[in-house]
């Protein structure tokens, strides 16, 4: 008999300032739909216990009824790390032990690739490890048990997301899962207008 799957919530992170892109990345359109809508559907396909939208401030346009908007903590300005704190705290409050995080600017990510991450996680936290040992914290499975480390990290001088991930691995709360070279394309991140243009061009090729 197979073990009962460990529940998880999912959070789409859209809180970046998009300064390098020059426009709101969540509103970028691809094949007639915004990245916001596409990525929410990617997470829905995994049937999370809860679906969050991590945003910088409380003034965000209306969202579907199944999505809970979670603003960053007012006292923090640490990019996605503040969003991780706020969404993990919601998980803890609702008794959901894990949070699957996805950045809105990873247009090649699929539900199947994220499902593989869930399958390989062995019921705990997991983070993809790309070529050269680079960790990808914004397509990862974060455990609510890591909240003490997140809070301590935000209170310290080094608020690097990657440093937090290394702390989670060292604490035994996160597993680094190597990504085969042929699958690294799923983790494409479009930060700049040139990245987005190159992505659109590759889709037409």
PyMOL commands that set and color helices and strands:
alter all, ss='L'
color gray80, all
select helices_A, chain A and resi 25-27+35-44+80-94+111-120+131-133+144-155+161-170+181-187+193-204
alter helices_A, ss='H'
color red, helices_A
select strands_A, chain A and resi 9-13+29-30+33-34+51-55+68-71+98-103+125-129+135-143+174-178
alter strands_A, ss='S'
color yellow, strands_A
deselect
rebuild
show_as cartoon
